[in-house]
């Protein structure tokens, strides 16, 4: 998702939960070039910097979320953004929790609240709009990379 956001020139807002104690975003995740990178101690990423960004972009109607922990930070953020009238899309195969149970019930709660659950491939192709997109070949390479089993199919209610 990070690579796709860069290719599609979609602003990336990064918040880190108490990096002083929990550590910063791991180096394997390339967040260089993000529009916002800030630390937080509340679970929602709707902190003043993010709220300002939202206000500065009044035409923005949808937000795509992914990260950790699904049942805490992602869920709280999703619910906060819904309350602001935004459409919220959570990329389930790019969102995790310490346990599969927490992850499953977080997705279930978010869906019940009105969040759109989607996959990275569906989101990337949806944002591209079609194979006529000038960067489609680059996006296709990302999609074709073999993904790990998300273990989501073990939960028939999802």
C-alpha positions as CSV (number, residue, x, y, z in Angstrom):
1,X,0.0,0.0,0.0
2,X,2.9,2.4,0.8
3,X,4.4,1.9,-2.7
4,X,1.1,2.3,-4.4
5,X,0.4,5.5,-2.5
6,X,3.7,6.9,-3.8
7,X,3.1,5.8,-7.3
8,X,-0.5,7.3,-7.3
9,X,0.7,10.4,-5.5
10,X,-1.8,9.9,-2.7
11,X,-1.0,11.7,0.5
12,X,0.3,9.4,3.2
13,X,-0.4,10.4,6.8
14,X,1.6,8.4,9.4
15,X,1.1,8.4,13.1
16,X,3.2,6.4,15.5
17,X,1.9,5.2,18.9
18,X,4.3,6.4,21.6
19,X,7.5,5.9,19.5
20,X,9.7,6.9,22.5
21,X,8.6,3.7,24.3
22,X,7.3,1.4,21.5
23,X,9.8,2.4,18.8
24,X,9.4,4.1,15.4
25,X,8.0,2.7,12.3
26,X,10.3,-0.2,11.2
27,X,12.7,0.5,8.4
28,X,11.2,-2.1,6.2
29,X,8.2,0.2,5.7
30,X,9.3,3.0,3.5
31,X,7.4,6.1,4.8
32,X,9.7,8.6,3.3
33,X,7.8,11.3,1.5
34,X,4.8,11.1,3.8
35,X,2.7,14.2,4.1
36,X,2.5,13.9,7.9
37,X,4.5,11.9,10.4
38,X,3.8,12.5,14.0
39,X,3.8,10.7,17.3
40,X,0.7,10.2,19.5
41,X,-0.3,8.8,22.8
42,X,-4.0,8.5,22.2
43,X,-5.2,5.5,20.2
44,X,-6.9,7.4,17.4
45,X,-4.7,8.9,14.7
46,X,-7.1,11.8,14.5
47,X,-4.6,14.1,16.3
48,X,-4.4,17.9,15.6
49,X,-2.0,17.5,12.7
50,X,-4.3,15.0,11.0
51,X,-7.4,17.2,11.8
52,X,-5.6,20.2,10.2
53,X,-4.8,18.1,7.1
54,X,-8.5,17.1,6.8
55,X,-9.7,20.7,7.1
56,X,-7.1,21.8,4.5
57,X,-8.6,19.3,2.0
58,X,-12.4,19.9,2.2
59,X,-13.0,17.9,-1.1
60,X,-11.6,14.8,0.5
61,X,-14.5,12.4,1.1
62,X,-12.7,9.1,1.7
63,X,-9.8,7.8,3.8
64,X,-7.9,4.5,3.4
65,X,-6.6,3.0,6.6
66,X,-4.1,0.3,7.2
67,X,-1.6,-0.6,10.0
68,X,-1.6,-1.9,13.5
69,X,-3.4,-2.6,15.8
70,X,-6.7,-3.3,14.1
71,X,-8.7,-3.6,17.3
72,X,-7.2,-0.5,18.9
73,X,-5.6,2.3,16.8
74,X,-7.2,1.4,13.4
75,X,-10.6,0.8,14.9
76,X,-10.6,4.0,17.0
77,X,-9.4,6.0,14.1
78,X,-12.0,4.5,11.7
79,X,-14.8,5.3,14.2
80,X,-13.5,8.9,14.7
81,X,-13.3,9.5,10.9
82,X,-16.8,8.1,10.4
83,X,-18.1,10.6,13.0
84,X,-16.6,13.4,10.9
85,X,-18.6,12.2,7.9
86,X,-15.8,10.6,5.9
87,X,-16.1,7.3,4.1
88,X,-13.5,5.0,5.6
89,X,-11.9,2.0,3.9
90,X,-9.8,-0.4,5.8
91,X,-7.4,-2.6,3.9
92,X,-7.8,-5.9,5.7
93,X,-4.7,-7.6,4.3
94,X,-2.5,-4.6,5.3
95,X,-4.0,-4.4,8.9
96,X,-3.0,-6.6,11.7
97,X,-3.4,-7.2,15.4
98,X,-1.4,-9.3,17.9
99,X,-4.1,-12.0,17.7
100,X,-6.3,-13.2,14.9
101,X,-9.3,-13.0,17.3
102,X,-8.8,-9.3,18.0
103,X,-8.3,-8.6,14.3
104,X,-11.4,-10.5,13.3
105,X,-13.7,-8.8,15.8
106,X,-12.2,-5.4,15.0
107,X,-13.1,-5.9,11.3
108,X,-16.6,-7.1,12.3
109,X,-17.2,-4.0,14.5
110,X,-15.8,-1.6,11.9
111,X,-18.0,-3.1,9.2
112,X,-21.1,-2.8,11.5
113,X,-20.2,0.8,12.0
114,X,-20.1,1.5,8.3
115,X,-16.5,1.1,7.4
116,X,-15.8,-0.5,4.0
117,X,-13.5,-3.5,4.3
118,X,-11.4,-4.2,1.3
119,X,-8.1,-5.9,0.1
120,X,-4.9,-4.2,-1.0
121,X,-5.4,-5.5,-4.6
122,X,-9.0,-4.2,-4.8
123,X,-8.0,-0.9,-3.3
124,X,-5.0,-0.4,-5.6
125,X,-6.9,-1.3,-8.8
126,X,-9.8,0.8,-7.7
127,X,-7.6,3.8,-7.2
128,X,-6.0,3.2,-10.6
129,X,-9.3,3.1,-12.3
130,X,-8.2,0.8,-15.1
131,X,-5.3,-0.6,-17.0
132,X,-5.2,2.7,-18.9
133,X,-3.7,4.4,-15.9
134,X,-0.2,5.7,-16.8
135,X,1.4,3.8,-13.9
136,X,-0.6,0.6,-14.2
137,X,2.4,-1.6,-15.0
138,X,4.2,-0.5,-11.8
139,X,1.0,-1.1,-9.7
140,X,0.6,-4.5,-11.4
141,X,4.1,-5.5,-10.2
142,X,3.1,-4.7,-6.6
143,X,-0.1,-6.7,-6.9
144,X,1.7,-9.8,-8.4
145,X,4.1,-10.0,-5.4
146,X,3.1,-13.1,-3.5
147,X,1.3,-12.2,-0.3
148,X,1.4,-14.2,3.0
149,X,-1.8,-15.9,4.1
150,X,-3.9,-13.4,5.9
151,X,-5.9,-16.1,7.8
152,X,-9.1,-14.1,7.2
153,X,-10.8,-17.0,5.4
154,X,-10.9,-19.0,8.6
155,X,-13.6,-16.5,9.8
156,X,-16.8,-17.2,7.7
157,X,-18.7,-14.3,9.1
158,X,-16.2,-11.7,7.8
